[in-house]
Amino acid sequence: MKSFSKKYKFILISMMILALTSCNKAVKTGNKNSETSNKICISGLEKENIEVKVDEIKKLKKVNKDVVAVTSSGERNEMNVSGGLLEELLGKYNKSQKNLSIVRFIATDGYSIDIPKEVLENRDIILAYEIDGKPLFEDSQPLRIIIPDERAMYWVKGLNKIEIVENDKKQGNKEIDKIIIFDTAILDLKQEDYKYYESVDKAIKTNDLLTSHASDNIEDEIFIKAADGLEKSESNKVFRDAYIKTTGKDSPIFLSSDMPKGMTVKDILWFSTGSTSFLSISKSFEYFDESNSDNIKGILFKDIMDDIDLTKGNTYIFVAKDGYKVEVSSEDANNCILYKNEDNKVVVYFSGLEKSTSVKDLLFIEVKR
């Protein structure tokens, strides 16, 4: 009996220790009165993660504001929200959101979104605990992020963690020196049927794409930019476990059946990992202004370089899918045009250079320093 008692005490103590572990190990619970649902975790402010209880948020100056949430489909939802400001909370740790590169909000269901610098500099971010004068519904507890005048994708429900990112992850620690043409790169990859709502389209595994074209150049995070201007970072694991839908409406689309719908990125313009970017030419035609050179209409490569922030070099190498390549000066590269021919293949055209410099079925562009 004594042995059983000791064993029981050991188990009880072990359970108590587990319950008091750091907020990094907090899990979603259906009990809205649980300890987990009444606090959030903040990383990046100090060496150790910080736990902040909702009661502490309620001690901040209460902000009350009428707001309108606008979804990606254009649906509008008016509400009155109350809560404290993230800026005031950060001020307690001698930080200001205006001086941060990115703040990442993570929900209990795994949904995450990066708030870019331009939003941090210009918008109030409300840590809401009341909507329309009432406590949050259980699926929104403990807090809901509200950013007035910004899209609803930033309004994270069920906030679990805030990650403070001092350095912009757009390019990790490396400069971009290579652009892979997404439209060409996917041609040799296995394309699977993928059901997206009522449509069945083709999709590739992101892991196949990265393994084929950037296997030795993978960072912990992937930076994604959409044609509508959305910018976000995604963890390497989440990205590699997902798909990119390559046909149908709003493609390319980053998505996964195991991922919250709100993390889906439609109309991908480009994404980067390490020193490599993957560019959608099809989506580029919608995003960049059209240029005309010798009656050939397309996209000015300089506009692409500026948007991706490609490393400057003296020479640029343009390589076709079959291995054919040309090297041109930075001046010629700045003035070249990318377009799609009648066979829907990506072509680069250099005005004033010999016809042989034109590269068909363009696969990648690399900077030679």
VENRAMO-V933025 format. One line per field, one symbol per residue. phi: phi as a letter, one per 20 degrees, with the letter a starting at -180 (. if undefined). Layout:
phi = ???
This chain:
phi = .ffffffffffffffffffdffffdfcfceefefggfdbcdcdnecfdfddceggfffefgfdcbeccedefenfdcebdccrdeggfffffdlccffdefbdddcefenfbbeefgffgfccfdeeeccclmcgffgfdfebcfccgmcfffeefelgdbddedfdfegcldcefcbdeeggefefeefddfcecleddcebdffffffffcbfdbdefcdeccdfenfcbdcfgffffedccfdcnfmffceaafedggfefdelfeabcbldddddefgfffeeeffdcclmdeadfffffgffemfgfbeccddcefenfbcdcffffffdfcdbdefemefcdcdfndfgfffdelfdbccede
